[in-house]
Amino acid sequence: GLDALVASLVAAKRPLVVTSYLGRNAAAVGELVRLCERVGIGVHESCPNYMNFPADHACYVGQQGNEKVQTPALAEADLVLVLDCDVPWIPLFNRPSDAAKVVHIDIDPIKEKTPLWYIPATQVFRADVATALRQIHRRLDGIKLDEAAVAERRSHYASMHKAWADALIEKEQPKAGITPEYLTACVRRATDRDTVIVNEGITNYSAINNHTMCTQPGTRFTSGASSLGWNGGAAVGMKMAEPEKTVVCMTGDGSY
């Protein structure tokens, strides 16, 4: 199936990656950055549990925590590459077009412990994503890309990235009270790129993910669950694992 997948990537006008936990393997992040730059692919995170793609990269178009809005990049995509993701979209509110081709690569693509749930896709691969991305690169080595088309895709996603980043800056401005966006931005300005963010903000997941603007693999984590209690032990454990790094625990749901 690799030939068909690579042919679809090369031919797509608006290819988009959707991921949640690709970043649990740091090597996969680098391979994805390389692929997006090489072909001109946008990246959208859905309920991200890890730092999957640098937030300051021109191919990054943002993240969504299942808010009831349609993601523009997903709506316009003609090829959606779902990489390491359980819930790439909620169809009632947010979905790709019916004409879009969906390809799913995951270590557990049929979600064996989640009965009656699967991602409808033209191609489904059970694979380690870092390995799969390397295989895609090797196939691309033998293909002459349309550089004008690649440049157009890069420019398109760069424009979407700028619009996303500008909107975040606006939300970070001081208001009458302290907002989650303003508070998170203050923490970001007081830390460095290697700071580890432990995010258990629940209803503030998206505000924390957006406004910490993490760029390095292994610098953002959530529990993957929807309730409180993981954050304290997780933060202490991460500090023990990497004592040279600053670890910031951001938690509290309504009391954030």
JOCORUR-V134747 format. One record per backbone hydrogen bond with DSSP energy under -0.5 kcal/mol. CO is the residue of the C=O (numbers start at 0). NH is the residue of the N-H. If there is no record, write none. Layout:
co=CO nh=NH
co=CO nh=NH
This chain:
co=0 nh=4
co=1 nh=5
co=2 nh=6
co=3 nh=7
co=4 nh=8
co=5 nh=9
co=6 nh=10
co=7 nh=11
co=13 nh=77
co=13 nh=78
co=14 nh=41
co=15 nh=80
co=16 nh=43
co=17 nh=82
co=18 nh=45
co=19 nh=48
co=19 nh=49
co=20 nh=23
co=21 nh=24
co=23 nh=25
co=24 nh=27
co=24 nh=28
co=25 nh=28
co=25 nh=29
co=26 nh=30
co=27 nh=31
co=28 nh=32
co=29 nh=33
co=30 nh=34
co=31 nh=35
co=32 nh=36
co=33 nh=37
co=34 nh=38
co=35 nh=39
co=35 nh=40
co=41 nh=16
co=42 nh=60
co=43 nh=18
co=44 nh=46
co=44 nh=63
co=48 nh=221
co=49 nh=51
co=53 nh=56
co=56 nh=59
co=58 nh=42
co=61 nh=44
co=63 nh=46
co=66 nh=68
co=69 nh=71
co=70 nh=74
co=71 nh=75
co=72 nh=76
co=73 nh=96
co=77 nh=100
co=78 nh=15
co=78 nh=80
co=79 nh=81
co=79 nh=102
co=80 nh=17
co=80 nh=82
co=81 nh=83
co=81 nh=104
co=82 nh=19
co=83 nh=19
co=83 nh=20
co=88 nh=90
co=89 nh=92
co=89 nh=93
co=96 nh=99
co=100 nh=79
co=101 nh=121
co=101 nh=122
co=102 nh=81
co=103 nh=124
co=104 nh=83
co=105 nh=108
co=105 nh=126
co=107 nh=110
co=110 nh=113
co=113 nh=116
co=117 nh=119
co=122 nh=103
co=124 nh=105
co=124 nh=126
co=127 nh=131
co=128 nh=132
co=129 nh=133
co=130 nh=134
co=131 nh=135
co=132 nh=136
co=133 nh=137
co=134 nh=138
co=135 nh=139
co=136 nh=140
co=138 nh=141
co=139 nh=142
co=142 nh=144
co=144 nh=146
co=145 nh=149
co=146 nh=150
co=147 nh=151
co=148 nh=152
co=149 nh=153
co=150 nh=154
co=151 nh=155
co=152 nh=156
co=153 nh=157
co=154 nh=158
co=155 nh=159
co=156 nh=160
co=157 nh=161
co=158 nh=162
co=159 nh=163
co=160 nh=164
co=161 nh=165
co=162 nh=166
co=163 nh=167
co=164 nh=168
co=165 nh=169
co=166 nh=170
co=167 nh=171
co=169 nh=172
co=176 nh=174
co=176 nh=178
co=178 nh=182
co=179 nh=183
co=180 nh=184
co=181 nh=185
co=182 nh=186
co=183 nh=187
co=184 nh=188
co=185 nh=189
co=186 nh=189
co=187 nh=190
co=191 nh=194
co=194 nh=196
co=195 nh=197
co=195 nh=247
co=196 nh=198
co=196 nh=220
co=197 nh=199
co=197 nh=249
co=198 nh=222
co=199 nh=251
co=200 nh=202
co=200 nh=203
co=201 nh=204
co=203 nh=207
co=204 nh=208
co=205 nh=209
co=206 nh=210
co=207 nh=211
co=208 nh=212
co=213 nh=54
co=215 nh=218
co=218 nh=196
co=219 nh=50
co=220 nh=198
co=229 nh=233
co=230 nh=234
co=231 nh=235
co=232 nh=236
co=233 nh=237
co=234 nh=238
co=235 nh=239
co=236 nh=240
co=237 nh=241
co=239 nh=242
co=241 nh=244
co=245 nh=195
co=246 nh=248
co=247 nh=197
co=247 nh=249
co=248 nh=250
co=249 nh=199
co=251 nh=254
co=252 nh=255
